[in-house]
């Protein structure tokens, strides 16, 4: 794979995506907004399942944990095959740039570290519909695990970019920084490297696919 050049502005703000102020505001958010939104939604989905579907706490917990694990796989697959081009893992144009490339170019712009509420809810609704079609009422316990998995991923990702790397327990920082600044076709897992191990996309030693150009 050829070297991929990218400009990195460590403390810069990303450019506007829309001229319209309303649409531009929809592209930015704070993580607390998403955290509160999905914790409330997850609580009511779990409450509905426990009261109206199955009163067993063990059954609820099992489906919730399965949903949580399923999120880690979805996170990996979307990052690898949706946010990056399948052929060369690039992200410099089109929908790949809007969804992810702008984050690679401006990795410390806190306004674009989190997927905003509107597209986030649309995607969550599509996932819930798929879950419901596949597992009927069990989706009311499975989906909250999936949502909380996303929230945990979001908080890990936000922390990596906003908090300096600690001397200890810094695996998440090292793994994700390799994806950003050394090998953009490796280390797709953010909350966990599990699927990077499974699909053999763990970082390779002494290899770079990104050439950093600081202006």
MARMI-643064 format. One record per residue (C-alpha): chain; residue number from 1; x, y, z; residue in one letter. Coordinates in steps of 0.25 Angstrom, whole numbers, plus 5000, padded with zeros to 4 digits. Layout:
<figus>
FIGU   chain   resi      X      Y      Z   resn
FIGU       A    NUM      X      Y      Z      a
...
</figus>
This chain:
<figus>
FIGU   chain   resi      X      Y      Z   resn
FIGU       A      1   5000   5000   5000      x
FIGU       A      2   5005   5014   4996      x
FIGU       A      3   5008   5025   5007      x
FIGU       A      4   4995   5033   5009      x
FIGU       A      5   4998   5048   5012      x
FIGU       A      6   4989   5055   5021      x
FIGU       A      7   4990   5069   5028      x
FIGU       A      8   4989   5069   5043      x
FIGU       A      9   4985   5082   5051      x
FIGU       A     10   4986   5077   5065      x
FIGU       A     11   4978   5089   5071      x
FIGU       A     12   4971   5093   5059      x
FIGU       A     13   4956   5094   5057      x
FIGU       A     14   4950   5087   5045      x
FIGU       A     15   4944   5095   5033      x
FIGU       A     16   4929   5096   5032      x
FIGU       A     17   4921   5085   5024      x
FIGU       A     18   4909   5094   5022      x
FIGU       A     19   4907   5108   5019      x
FIGU       A     20   4893   5108   5026      x
FIGU       A     21   4895   5110   5041      x
FIGU       A     22   4884   5100   5045      x
FIGU       A     23   4890   5089   5037      x
FIGU       A     24   4904   5092   5042      x
FIGU       A     25   4899   5092   5056      x
FIGU       A     26   4894   5078   5054      x
FIGU       A     27   4908   5073   5050      x
FIGU       A     28   4913   5076   5064      x
FIGU       A     29   4910   5072   5078      x
FIGU       A     30   4915   5069   5092      x
FIGU       A     31   4917   5055   5097      x
FIGU       A     32   4908   5058   5110      x
FIGU       A     33   4896   5060   5100      x
FIGU       A     34   4898   5046   5094      x
FIGU       A     35   4901   5040   5107      x
FIGU       A     36   4888   5045   5114      x
FIGU       A     37   4880   5042   5102      x
FIGU       A     38   4884   5028   5101      x
FIGU       A     39   4884   5025   5115      x
FIGU       A     40   4869   5030   5116      x
FIGU       A     41   4865   5022   5104      x
FIGU       A     42   4872   5009   5109      x
FIGU       A     43   4866   5010   5122      x
FIGU       A     44   4852   5011   5117      x
FIGU       A     45   4854   5000   5107      x
FIGU       A     46   4859   4991   5118      x
FIGU       A     47   4848   4995   5127      x
FIGU       A     48   4838   4991   5116      x
FIGU       A     49   4845   4978   5113      x
FIGU       A     50   4845   4974   5128      x
FIGU       A     51   4830   4978   5131      x
FIGU       A     52   4823   4974   5118      x
FIGU       A     53   4832   4963   5111      x
FIGU       A     54   4840   4955   5122      x
FIGU       A     55   4841   4958   5136      x
FIGU       A     56   4854   4949   5138      x
FIGU       A     57   4866   4958   5141      x
FIGU       A     58   4876   4947   5136      x
FIGU       A     59   4869   4947   5123      x
FIGU       A     60   4870   4962   5122      x
FIGU       A     61   4884   4962   5126      x
FIGU       A     62   4888   4952   5116      x
FIGU       A     63   4882   4959   5104      x
FIGU       A     64   4888   4972   5109      x
FIGU       A     65   4902   4967   5110      x
FIGU       A     66   4900   4960   5096      x
FIGU       A     67   4896   4974   5091      x
FIGU       A     68   4908   4980   5097      x
FIGU       A     69   4917   4970   5091      x
FIGU       A     70   4910   4972   5077      x
FIGU       A     71   4913   4986   5078      x
FIGU       A     72   4928   4984   5078      x
FIGU       A     73   4927   4976   5065      x
FIGU       A     74   4918   4987   5059      x
FIGU       A     75   4928   4997   5063      x
FIGU       A     76   4939   4990   5056      x
FIGU       A     77   4932   4987   5043      x
FIGU       A     78   4926   5001   5042      x
FIGU       A     79   4940   5007   5044      x
FIGU       A     80   4947   4998   5035      x
FIGU       A     81   4937   4997   5023      x
FIGU       A     82   4928   5009   5024      x
FIGU       A     83   4937   5020   5030      x
FIGU       A     84   4948   5016   5021      x
FIGU       A     85   4948   5011   5007      x
FIGU       A     86   4949   4996   5006      x
FIGU       A     87   4960   4996   4995      x
FIGU       A     88   4971   5004   5002      x
FIGU       A     89   4965   5009   5015      x
FIGU       A     90   4965   5024   5010      x
FIGU       A     91   4956   5035   5015      x
FIGU       A     92   4959   5047   5007      x
FIGU       A     93   4946   5050   4999      x
FIGU       A     94   4931   5048   4998      x
FIGU       A     95   4923   5042   5009      x
FIGU       A     96   4936   5036   5015      x
FIGU       A     97   4941   5050   5018      x
FIGU       A     98   4928   5055   5023      x
FIGU       A     99   4927   5043   5033      x
FIGU       A    100   4941   5041   5037      x
FIGU       A    101   4952   5047   5028      x
FIGU       A    102   4949   5061   5034      x
FIGU       A    103   4952   5055   5048      x
FIGU       A    104   4965   5049   5043      x
FIGU       A    105   4969   5062   5038      x
FIGU       A    106   4965   5070   5050      x
FIGU       A    107   4966   5059   5061      x
FIGU       A    108   4965   5069   5073      x
FIGU       A    109   4953   5077   5068      x
FIGU       A    110   4944   5073   5080      x
FIGU       A    111   4932   5077   5073      x
FIGU       A    112   4933   5066   5063      x
FIGU       A    113   4938   5055   5072      x
FIGU       A    114   4924   5050   5074      x
FIGU       A    115   4913   5046   5064      x
FIGU       A    116   4902   5057   5065      x
FIGU       A    117   4888   5053   5071      x
FIGU       A    118   4880   5054   5058      x
FIGU       A    119   4889   5044   5049      x
FIGU       A    120   4892   5036   5062      x
FIGU       A    121   4877   5034   5065      x
FIGU       A    122   4874   5031   5050      x
FIGU       A    123   4885   5020   5050      x
FIGU       A    124   4880   5015   5064      x
FIGU       A    125   4866   5014   5059      x
FIGU       A    126   4870   5006   5047      x
FIGU       A    127   4878   4996   5056      x
FIGU       A    128   4866   4995   5065      x
FIGU       A    129   4857   4991   5053      x
FIGU       A    130   4867   4981   5049      x
FIGU       A    131   4868   4975   5063      x
FIGU       A    132   4853   4975   5064      x
FIGU       A    133   4851   4968   5051      x
FIGU       A    134   4861   4957   5055      x
FIGU       A    135   4858   4955   5070      x
FIGU       A    136   4844   4961   5072      x
FIGU       A    137   4842   4966   5086      x
FIGU       A    138   4856   4961   5091      x
FIGU       A    139   4861   4974   5083      x
FIGU       A    140   4856   4982   5095      x
FIGU       A    141   4867   4976   5104      x
FIGU       A    142   4877   4974   5093      x
FIGU       A    143   4877   4988   5087      x
FIGU       A    144   4880   4995   5100      x
FIGU       A    145   4893   4987   5102      x
FIGU       A    146   4896   4991   5088      x
FIGU       A    147   4893   5006   5091      x
FIGU       A    148   4901   5006   5104      x
FIGU       A    149   4913   4999   5096      x
FIGU       A    150   4912   5011   5087      x
FIGU       A    151   4912   5021   5098      x
FIGU       A    152   4924   5014   5104      x
FIGU       A    153   4931   5014   5091      x
FIGU       A    154   4928   5029   5090      x
FIGU       A    155   4934   5032   5103      x
FIGU       A    156   4946   5024   5101      x
FIGU       A    157   4948   5031   5088      x
FIGU       A    158   4946   5045   5093      x
FIGU       A    159   4955   5043   5105      x
FIGU       A    160   4966   5038   5096      x
FIGU       A    161   4966   5051   5088      x
FIGU       A    162   4964   5060   5099      x
FIGU       A    163   4972   5055   5111      x
FIGU       A    164   4987   5054   5110      x
FIGU       A    165   4992   5039   5110      x
FIGU       A    166   4995   5034   5124      x
FIGU       A    167   5008   5027   5127      x
FIGU       A    168   5000   5014   5131      x
FIGU       A    169   4987   5008   5126      x
FIGU       A    170   4990   5015   5112      x
FIGU       A    171   4987   5004   5103      x
FIGU       A    172   4974   5010   5097      x
FIGU       A    173   4982   5023   5094      x
FIGU       A    174   4994   5015   5087      x
FIGU       A    175   4985   5007   5079      x
FIGU       A    176   4976   5018   5074      x
FIGU       A    177   4988   5027   5071      x
FIGU       A    178   4994   5017   5062      x
FIGU       A    179   4981   5017   5054      x
FIGU       A    180   4982   5032   5053      x
FIGU       A    181   4996   5035   5051      x
FIGU       A    182   5003   5022   5046      x
FIGU       A    183   4994   5012   5040      x
FIGU       A    184   4980   5016   5036      x
FIGU       A    185   4977   5002   5030      x
FIGU       A    186   4980   4996   5044      x
FIGU       A    187   4975   4997   5058      x
FIGU       A    188   4960   4999   5055      x
FIGU       A    189   4955   4995   5069      x
FIGU       A    190   4954   5007   5078      x
FIGU       A    191   4947   5002   5091      x
FIGU       A    192   4954   4988   5089      x
FIGU       A    193   4964   4982   5080      x
FIGU       A    194   4957   4968   5080      x
FIGU       A    195   4952   4969   5066      x
FIGU       A    196   4966   4974   5061      x
FIGU       A    197   4971   4961   5066      x
FIGU       A    198   4960   4953   5060      x
FIGU       A    199   4961   4959   5046      x
FIGU       A    200   4976   4961   5047      x
FIGU       A    201   4977   4976   5046      x
FIGU       A    202   4986   4978   5058      x
FIGU       A    203   4997   4989   5055      x
FIGU       A    204   5009   4984   5049      x
FIGU       A    205   5023   4988   5055      x
FIGU       A    206   5031   4998   5047      x
FIGU       A    207   5021   5001   5037      x
FIGU       A    208   5014   5014   5033      x
FIGU       A    209   5003   5017   5023      x
FIGU       A    210   5001   5032   5027      x
FIGU       A    211   5011   5043   5025      x
FIGU       A    212   5008   5055   5034      x
FIGU       A    213   5009   5068   5028      x
FIGU       A    214   5009   5079   5039      x
FIGU       A    215   5006   5093   5033      x
</figus>
